[in-house]
């Protein structure tokens, strides 16, 4: 089995050896000097506010090798020093080399929303069939996270599930080059990052990079109900597998949902059908589970393995996680937000059978550009139509939040806008009582999870 050593590091990155140390490479790759482990390779990445080269000397006290783009100080004699012109490109090149050493079946996932939940579901299914499965940890799905995910996978991995995100055009192509998926999944083409790309058509063009990257013997999995389903089908030479449509090969029958999740019959044409209990609420989660079922089927999983995997999933924290405190059901969907996921969460909670009333704490969505005001108004309209008992909007005054508040108010639903998590928590305490349900939803920058924490804190 090929392993990462100094020679392979030099060849794959095209680096120049400035100093040869005595420590062997034993513990993978790191880009954070605070988390350097004995025997790792430290890549000195640089950004707008930091220069990783400045931390190379510190990292060299434990690292087996440091990869730098400029010399800033003396490194430990036990640590090898590799000089490259661009440390990020070197990290990408090393990931491409390492992927080439693996024979794993790779599922590459992208989409405007639902990527991480779908990744969790695919991983849960594949673990019922394969012994050695790896997946993206947390949300390491960008130009730094994806190579780190690839490089953390053992060479004998049987199946890998890698999530790929983007904010700008052109960002998915290098990630596909690193992951080299045979199975592609596009969860949904929505309006997330529309401020960066300008239109949903441009978003679809970028997301379909995954479809175009698949080999002819690969499989492109997507929702038959997506607005861009026909476009996705045109973008790939791989086998097409649309799911969730009335005539799709993979579909759900007799869906029943409540606060504990969804029950349905999974149908795979020509294979059979089996009951599934999905322990997370929401019709959009049912759709995500069909994508996962299709991936499992394509990679040899039996109906039983698929069902057991879906029955036992544990989603990454902050995705429609339900917990009861003081008789109040708290729905934590604070991981991130875009218009589609905001409205999906609002509708999911609205569909729950509860003894009391429904409230929502909402925050601003980012990266929507000129579409932001209309998108926030649409979310407010959704909350009003769903007949929430009240909505608390967190954030400083902006045209987007004003549009959200006015749309809720126009629908006859009480709404308050506050500027701090403490104020939001106080607004909730004034109205919420046992038997009620509260949804917490907003982008990471909105800090909605702090409202939940402040609400639960007893003074």
N, C-alpha and C positions, 0 to 999 in steps of 0.2 A: 504493500500500500504506500502510495506517495505521501510524504509528509512535508510540511513547510520547514525549510531550513534556509540558511543564509544564501546558498547558491540559487535556490529557486526564487528567493526574494529578489535577488539581484537581476536574474534573467527576466522574471515576469514584469518587473517595474522599469527595467532599463536603467537602473540606478548605478552610481559609482561608489565603490567602497572607499570611504575616507579613513576608516579605522576598523580593524578586525578585533573583536572582543572574544572572550573565552566562554561566555554564557551561551548555552544552546537554547534554541527557540522551542519552548515547551507548552506555552499557554495561550496561543492565539494572538489576536490583534486588539489594540486599544487606541482610542483617540482622545481620551480624557486623562490628563496627567495625574488627576486625583485618584484614578482607579487603576493605575498601572500595577500589574501583578508580576511576580518574579517569573522571568523567562518569556515575557510577551514581546510583541513588536509594537512600538509606539509610533503612530503616524502623526506628525506635527501639522495638523490642519490649521488653516488660517481663515479668519472671517473679517467682517467689517469692524468688529470691536476687540479682536484678539489675534495674536500671532502665536501659533503653537510652537514655532521654533524657539520661542523664549522659554518654553518649559522642557526642552529636550534634555538639558543638563540634569534637571530634577528627575525626569523619567528614567534617565540612564542608570540611576542608582539601583533600579530593579529590573528594567527591561533587558532583554537579550539583544535587541537592536532598536535603534531609532531611525526613522525615515524623515529627513529634513529637506527643506528647499534652500536654506541658508544657515551658515554657521553663526551661532550667537554666544558660544562659550565652550568650555572644556567638558567633555563627557567622561564618564567612568571608563577606565581602561578595560573593564570586563564587558563593556557594551559595544557592539558593532555600530558603526555610523554609516548610513547609506544616504547619499546626496542625490536628489532628483530635482527636476525643474518645476514640478507641480505635484505636491503631496496628495491632493485629492485624486488626480488622474492616476497616480501610482497606486492608491488604494483601490480604485476601480479596476486597474489592470491586474492587480493581485487577485481580486475577486473573480475576474473572468478566468484567470489561470486556474484557480482553485475549483471553480465550477466545472472546468474541463476535466478535472481528476475524478469527478463524481459520476456515477451511473444512475443517480436517483431519478424517479419520476417526479417532475416538477409541475405544480399547479401555480400559475401566476394570476393574481387577482388585482383588478383595478375597478374604478367606478366612482361616481360622485358621492355616494353614500353607501353604507352597509359593508364596506370592505373588511373591517376588522371582525364584525360579527360573522360574516361569511367565512372568513379565514378560520375563526374558532370552530365553526361547524364542520368545515372540510377536514380540519385536523382531527376533530373528535371522531369522524367517520373513518378516516384512513387509519387511525390508531387501532381500530377493530380488526384491520386486515394485515397491516404491516407492523413489523417489530420495531423498526427504527425510523421514526417520523420526526421531522423538525418543522417549525413554523416561525414566522416573524414574531418576535417578542414585543408585547405592547403595541406601540405604533411606529416602530422603526421602519418606516416605509418610504423614506426619502433618499436623496443622493448620498447620504452618509449611512443611514440606517440599513438600506438594502445590502450594500457591500459587507457591512458588519454581520448581517444575518447570514449571508452566503458563507462568509469566512468562519462563522461559528459552527457551521454544520460539519459533522464528522464525514470523512471521505466515504465511509460505508453506509451513509444514509440511504434508506430505500425510497422514501417519499418526502418531498419538501413542499411546504405551502407558504409562498412568499407574496406578501402584500406590497403593492407599488402605488404610491401616490404622486401627485404633481400639483404645482401651482401655475406653471408657465408652459407654453408650447416648447416641445423638444426635450422635456425632462424624462419622458418615459422610455425613449429609445435606448439610452445607455443602461437603464435598469433592466430592460428586456435582454440586452446583450449579456448582462451579468447572470441573470436567472435562467435564461434559455428554457422557457416553459414549453411543455408539450400540450398541457391542458391550460386553456385560457378562460378566465371568467371576467365578464364585465357585469357588475352588479346592477348598475343603473346609470343612465346619462342624464344628469340634472343640471342645476345652475351653480353648484359650488365652484368658486374661483372664477365666476363669470367676469368679475372686475379685472382679472388678469388676462383672460383670453378673449373677452369681448362679446361672445355669443355662444349659445348652446351648440350651434353647428361647429364652432371652433373647438369646443370641449369634446364633442363627439369625435372629431378628427384626431385629437390628441389621445383620447382614451382608446381608440381603435388601433393605436400603435401596437398594443398587445395582440390584437387579431392578426395584424400584418406580420408579426414576428413568429407566429406559429408555423411549424413544419407541416408538410402536406399530410403526414400521418397523425397530426395532432387533432385536437377537438376544441372548438370554440363554443363555450356555454354562456348563454345570456337569456334574459327574460323575453318571452314571446310577446309580452305586453308593453315592452319599452317603446317609446316614441321613435327610437332610432334602430329598432330591430332589423328592418330591411337594410339600413345602411351598414350595420355591423356585419350582416351576412355578405355584403358585397366586398368587405375589406380583407377577407382571408381566403387562403387556399385550403385551410383545414376543414375537417368534418364539422358540420353545423349541428348544434344541439340546443335549440330554443326550448325553454321550460315554462311551465305554468299556464300555457294556453289550453283551450278546450280540446285541441287535437294534438297537443305536445306529447312526445314520448315519455316525458317525466312531468307528472302533474299531481295536484292534490284534490281529493274529493271529500265532501262532507266535513268542511272545516268548522270547528266549534272553538271559540276563543273566550277566555276569561282572564282574570288578574293573574292566575297561576301559569298561564301559557295557552297553547293551542293543541287541539286534538284533530287529526285528520287521517284519511287513508292515502298513503303514498302509492301511486300507480306508476309502474315502469313498464311501458308497452313491450309485450313479448317476454317479460320476465315474471310479472305477477304484481300483487299488491299486498300491503302490510299496514297495520295501524301504527301511527306515530304520535307520541306525546312530546311536544316541543315545550320545554320548561321555561319559556320566555314569551311574554305576550306580544301581540301585534301581527297584523296581516303581512306587513313588510318583512317580518321575521320568518313567516311561513314561506314567502318568496325566496328569501335568502337560503332557507333550508333546502328548497328544491334545487338550487344551484349546487349546494353541497352534495345532495343525493346524486345528482347527475355526474359530478366529478368522481364520487365513489364508485358509481356504476362503471364509468369508463376505465377506472383503474382496477377493476376486478372484484370489488366488494359485493357481497351477497346482499339480498334484501334485508336479511336479519342483521347483518353487520351495519348496514346503513341506518336501520331503525334504532338499534341499540346506541349507536353513536349519537344520533340526534336526540334520543331520549335522555342522554346523560351529559349534554353539553354544559360547560361553564363559560359564559361569555366574559371577555375582558371587562374589568370594572368600569362602571359608569354607563352601561348600555342597558337601559330599561331594567335596572336592578330594583326589585321590589323588597321593601322591608317594612315591618310594622313597628311603630313606636308610639306608646301612649294611646293605643287604639287607632292611630292614624296610619294609613298606608302611604308610604313615601316612595315615589317612583324616581329613581336616580338615572337620568339620561344626560348627564352633564359632560360626557366625554368630548363632544364637539357638536356643531350645529351648522346646517345649511337649510334652505327653505323646504326641501323635500323631507329631510329628517325631522324638522320641527313640526311640520304638519302631520307626519306619520305618527309621531309621539303623541301629539294632541288628540288625534283620532283614536289611537290605541287606548289611551286613558279614558276617553269618552265612551268607549265600548265596554269598559269594565263594569261588571255588576258590583256596586258598592252600596252600603247601607246609607251613607250620607251624601255629601256633595263633593264636587270636583273643583279643585283650584290649580292654578298653574303659576309658576315663577319663571319668567322668560327674560332672556338677555339678547343683546345685539348679535347679529351674524356678521362675520367679516368677509372681506375679499369679494364683495358683490359689485363694487364700482357704481356706475350710474343706474344699475338695476336694483340697488339696495333699498331705496324708498318703496318701490312697488312690491318688492319681495317681502319686506317687513309688513306692509299693509295686507298682503295676502295671508301671512301668518296670523295677523290680528283678526282678519275676517274668519279664518278657520276656527280660532278659539271662540269667537262669538257664535258661529253656526253650531259649534259643538255644545253650546249652552253651559259653559263653565259657570260656576257660582261666583267666581272672581278671578282676576288676573293681577299679579304683581309684576311690574316691569322694572328691571334693575339696570341702571346706567345713567350717565350724565346726559343732559339734553342734546339731542341730535335730530336731524330731519328723519332719519330712519326710525328711531324710537318714537318720535312724535307720530309718524305714520302708523306704527304698530298700535300705540295707545288709542289713537282716534278711530282706527278700524274696530278695535274691541268695543270702544264706547258706542260707536255707531250701531253695533249689533245689540245694544241693550245690556251688555255685561259690565258689572262694576270693575273698574281698573284703577290701579294706583301706580305711579312712577316714582321710584325712590332712587337715591344715589349711593346707598351703602348697603352691604349685606346685613348689617345690624338692623337698619331701618326696614329692610324687606322681611327679616325674621319677625320683627315686632308687628308688622302689618299682618303677617300670617297668624301669629298668636292671637291677634284680636278677633279673628273670625273662625279659625279652624277648630274643630272639636272631634271627639271620638267618632269613628265611622266614616270620616271624610278621607279623600285621597288627594295628594298634592304631587303634581309633576314639576320637576326641576329640569330646565332645559335651556341651553345657550351655548355659544362658542366658548372655547377655553379662555379667551381673553376676557369674557364677561364675568368669570368667577362665580358662576351660579352655585357651584358646590359649597362655597363659603356660606351661602344663605342656609343651605340645609344643615351645615354644621352649627351655625349660630342659632338656628331654630331649635335644634336638639339640646343645645347647651342650657343647663339649668343654672340660673343666677343664684 
